[in-house]
Amino acid sequence: MAPPLYTNLPKSTTIFTSPLCTFIVIITLCIISLYTLHHHTPPPTPPPPSTTAQHPPFISAFLDSASNYTISNYLRHLTLHPHLAGTPPSSAAVDYVKTHFESLHLQTHVTNYSVLLSYPLHSSLTAHFSNTSSPVQLPLTEPGLGSDSEVVKPYHAYSPSGSAYGKAVYVNHGREEDYRALASAGVNVKGCVAVAKRGGGMSRNAVVAKAAEKGVVAVVMYTGGGGGVGGGVERGTVLEGVGDPLTPGWGASGGDVERLGVEDGEVLRRFPTVASLPISAETAAVILGSLEGAHLWKDVDVDRVGPGPTFLNFTYQGENKMATIQNVIAVIKGSEEPDRFVVLGNHRDAWTYGAVDPNSGTAALIDIARRYSLMMRMGWNPQRTIFLCSWDAEEFGMIGSTEWVEQNLANLGSKAVAYINVDCAVQGPGFFAGATPQLDDILVEVTKKVTDPDFSDSTLFEKWSTTSEAPLIQRLSDVFSDFAPFLHHAGVPSVDLYYGKDFPVYHTAFDSYDWMVKYGDPFFHRHMAVASVWGLLGLHLADDPIIPFNYLSYVLQLQNHTHSLYKLLERDDVSLHPIISSIQELEDAAKQVKDEIKKMREEEIEGRVSVLRRRMLNDRLMFAERGFLDSEGIKGRQWFKHLVYGPASESKLGFFPGVADAIYESTMTEAKRQARIQHEIWRVARAIQRAAIALKGQLT
């Protein structure tokens, strides 16, 4: 029922009630009604959807709704059982994450992939010491774990099965320089079983591959520097590269997918040719303490390197089999630019209980989903679409994330704004971050809004900037987590966040909820801090009208890289002028964009910026990173397309991987080596130039 006409008139208003006045009023109202029917005025345009950039209360709501109790509860449930990818217990972890996303009213789906995974069947290691008549069985499992334990026995995924018998020899970290030192000391490793200590920048695959190259017949690896505390044994993969080995370059979804055979050359090259096993530091100490021979390294756990007189009898039998892995994806659709994607990701699978690696990150991801859901109930909706991704089979070589990126490569290449990764959210004290350089500024800005979890009177940035080792923000050249397919293959700007440099129970049966509560983060305040930084980065990238990228930071970083390269190449007959020239071109484009952003922000205040103009600028900011990709990829590792940040084979240069590989090439003449270095310099220069052209947004 309509309210009376005069209900809200003030008491002083005079109402004319004579017949003539009434008639005049009725006629007037009729005329107005007829005019309105024929000259309908559309309703006013509703205000734009609320965004965090325009409404700081949403930022406050996100930060204030952090809950250490909630994160602790998530982690406790996630770590009740081991959940190795492809095994039945991993399904329970899938259901847990999926159920929580759905309970928060987030659009959620699961993507399945059928991939080749690797599991152990049998392993043994016996030592024949010179002072004993019978062989000694060496322990390969952690103390306290019975034969019926849910925890998988320590093994190296994708190690070939095999048996070997030979003298034990210590090879330090198993690097080329370590074998040179052994050779200089007259140590012949051929036919030996190598004992290697994890570290020195060498992946497990690189250690085994180098050992096979030197004639070693099997490898056992241990973790030093406290990594083996309590008899823990570090599991891991020895597969080269990332992704499902049977579907290189394309997604392994569904049953009707092309798959290479296990004996295909492209598949075989990713597998080691000699068998390997992980052992505890205690088991390694028993072997190393029995060796004789040369003194080479001043390790506290190594006196002499051998070979022998101790012999090792090594056996490993494993199986590679097809298994189903599952990515859980929650989507918060953008209100203005639903076709622009900000992706937050963490892997869910674990070698054992995975309290640190990776479920500290999984708990933080679910908590971000909870906080975002709370903001949505308050009226918030992101401008761009946010994906919350729980990856599977990362421990086998970033398989879940890689298959997803390969399957969605065209959409990610044209629509992805950024990828923000958290693997081990909390390993211990100290904040660490890696990023592509255009994200440096927003990363710093966000850490200034979060309270330091260990010093409540400071922001996270204040402690991070004063206690961290230089440089403050690392670069993402290594391949150690799920940012690899996004950055190295798809060219998506990326961030990686974590608390704690390392932790002693890495990939062991002791990576449990109890360890986290006792040592890693007893009050879960560090978890809250990582989740806050992670979630705020997502909010800014999804909501800031202009994507918060600063390519002048990239320019500065490239200049620093070039200066370091110049010092390395002083004795080589090559020119860095192509790179220097292309960096100048990128700098000019970055300055132009900076001025353009400043002007656009001033015009936004006056309401004079069209959605199309802003979108065109954002596209240039987004696509510039793609310019650093090269379709041919890094020589010998073509899947890796990024020519500024990517893995180098021998060098730990940390940038320009193709140039680094050429510098340390030792299988060609010096003239050919110089020519290859110059060619790789030109490739990098062209990549930087492509980024500059993309940032300008104009055809040449």
C-alpha positions, 0 to 999 in steps of 0.5 A, a space after each residue: 500500500 502506498 503511503 499517504 501523500 502528506 505523511 512527511 510534510 512539515 507541520 507548518 505546511 498549508 494544505 489547500 482543500 478547496 474544490 478548485 485547488 483539488 482539481 488543479 492539483 489532480 490535473 497537474 499530477 496527471 500531466 506529470 504522470 503522462 510526461 513521465 510515461 512518454 519521457 522516461 528518465 533512466 535511473 541513476 547509474 549505480 556507484 561502482 562496486 566497492 573495492 579495497 582501494 576505494 574503501 580502506 575499511 575492507 583492508 581493516 576488515 581483512 586484517 582484523 579478521 585474522 585468527 591464529 586459532 582458526 589457522 591452527 585448527 585448519 593445520 591440525 586437521 590437515 596433518 592428522 595423516 600423511 597424504 602423499 599425492 596419488 594415495 588414498 589419504 590424499 583424497 581426504 585432504 582434497 575433500 577437506 579443502 574443497 568442503 571449506 571453500 564451498 562452506 564459504 560460498 565460493 564457486 569451487 571445482 576440482 580438476 583431475 589429471 592422470 600422471 606418472 608418479 613414483 613409489 617405493 617397493 623395497 630398499 636396503 643398504 648394508 656396509 662391509 666395514 674393514 674391522 667386522 667380518 659380517 655385513 652391517 644392515 644400516 637403518 633407512 627409516 626414521 626411529 619410532 616408525 613401525 613397519 605398519 606406519 602410514 608414513 612412506 619409507 624414505 625414497 627418491 621418487 623416479 629413481 631407477 631400480 637397481 643394485 650396486 656394490 662398491 667402495 664408499 666415497 664422499 663427494 661433498 655436494 656432488 658438484 663439478 668442482 667437488 669432483 675436480 678436487 677429488 681428482 686432484 687428490 688422486 681419488 678415483 670415484 668410478 665404480 664407487 657408491 657416492 655419499 653426498 651431502 645435500 646443499 651447495 645449490 645442487 638439486 637431487 637430480 643434478 647430484 645423481 646426474 653428475 655422479 653417473 657422469 663420473 662413473 659412480 654406480 649408486 648415490 646415497 644422500 644425507 642432509 647436514 647442518 642439522 637437517 637430520 636431527 632425530 634421525 630424520 630422512 629427507 625424501 624427495 624427487 630426482 626427476 629433472 624439470 617440472 610437470 608430468 613426464 609423459 605429457 611434456 608441454 601439454 596438460 594431462 587432463 582426462 583419459 583421451 590425452 596423448 602420452 609419450 611412452 616411458 621409453 621415449 627419449 624425451 621421457 628418459 632424459 628426465 630420469 637419472 641413470 643410476 639409483 639413489 636413496 636418502 639416508 639420515 645424518 646418523 647413518 651417513 656419519 657411520 659410513 663417513 667415520 669409517 673411510 680412509 684416504 685423503 683429507 679434502 673438506 673441513 666438515 665436522 662430520 667428515 675426516 677422510 673421503 675414501 674410497 673405502 675401505 668400507 664397501 656398500 651394498 645398495 638395493 632399491 626397487 620402485 615402481 612408476 605408475 599412473 595415478 590421479 591427482 587433483 587441484 582444488 580451485 575456488 573462484 571469486 568472480 570480478 565485478 568489472 574485469 572478470 576476464 583478468 585473473 589474480 591467482 593465489 596458490 599453494 600445494 597440498 600434497 606432502 611426503 609425510 604429515 606436511 605441517 610445514 611443507 606445505 600445509 602451513 601454507 594450505 591453512 593460510 590459504 583457507 584462512 584467506 578464503 575465510 577472510 575474503 568471504 567475510 568481506 563479501 558478506 560486507 559488500 565487497 567484490 573484487 574488480 578482477 577475478 581471484 583464483 584460490 588454488 590448492 595444487 597436487 603433486 608438487 613434491 614430484 616436480 610441481 606437477 599439479 600446477 604445471 599441468 594446470 598452466 599448460 592446459 590453460 596457457 592461452 588464457 593465462 597468457 592473455 588474462 593473468 595479472 599475477 601469481 602469488 605463491 606460498 609453499 611453506 608459509 612458516 618454517 621458523 623466524 624471519 620473513 623472506 620474499 622473492 618476486 619479479 621486480 615490478 612487484 617490489 613496490 607493492 610488496 614493500 607497501 603491503 608489509 608496512 601494513 602488517 604487524 610483525 608477529 615477533 615484535 608487536 611494536 613494529 611493522 613486518 617491513 621494519 624488521 624485515 628491512 633491518 634484519 634480512 640479508 641483502 638483497 631484500 627481495 630475492 629473484 625467482 630463478 630457481 625451480 623449487 615451488 609452484 611459481 615455476 610454471 607461471 613465471 618460467 613458462 607462461 611469463 606471469 609476474 610472480 611472488 613467493 612468500 615464506 617465514 623461516 630460512 629452513 627447518 630441520 625436519 624438511 621432508 621427514 616423518 617429523 614434519 608434524 603438527 607437534 613440531 610446529 607447535 613446539 618449534 616453528 610457530 607456537 602461537 601461529 602469529 607467523 601464519 597470520 602474518 604470511 596470510 595477511 601479506 599474501 591476502 593483501 597482495 591479492 586484494 591490491 592486484 585484484 582491486 587497484 584501478 591501475 595494476 600496481 606494477 613499477 617497471 623502473 624497478 625492473 630496469 634497475 634490477 636489469 642494470 645491476 644484473 648487467 653490471 655483474 655480468 660485465 665483471 664476469 665477462 671482462 676477459 671475454 671478447 664479447 659485447 654487452 652493448 645490445 643488452 645495455 641498449 635494450 635496457 635503455 629502451 625499457 627505461 624510456 618506456 617505464 618512465 613514460 608509463 610512470 608519467 601516464 599513471 600519475 596523470 591518470 590518477 589525477 584525472 581519476 579524482 576529477 572523474 575524467 578517466 574512461 574504463 577503456 583507457 585504464 584497461 588499455 594501460 593495465 594490459 600494457 603493464 600486464 603483458 610486458 613480462 611476457 616479452 621476456 619469454 622466448 619461444 625456443 626457451 633455454 638451450 637444452 631446457 626448452 620448456 623454460 622460456 624466460 630469458 631473464 629469470 630461469 634455471 641455469 645448468 651449472 652457474 648460480 648466477 641467478 639471471 640470464 640463464 642462457 648466457 650463464 650456461 654459455 659462459 660455463 660451457 666446457 665442451 666446445 672450442 673457445 671461439 665457439 664458446 665466445 660466439 655462443 655467449 654473444 648469441 645469448 646476449 643478443 637473445 636477452 637483448 631482444 627479450 628486453 626490447 620485446 618487453 619495452 615494446 609491450 609496455 609502450 603498447 604501440 607497433 614499431 
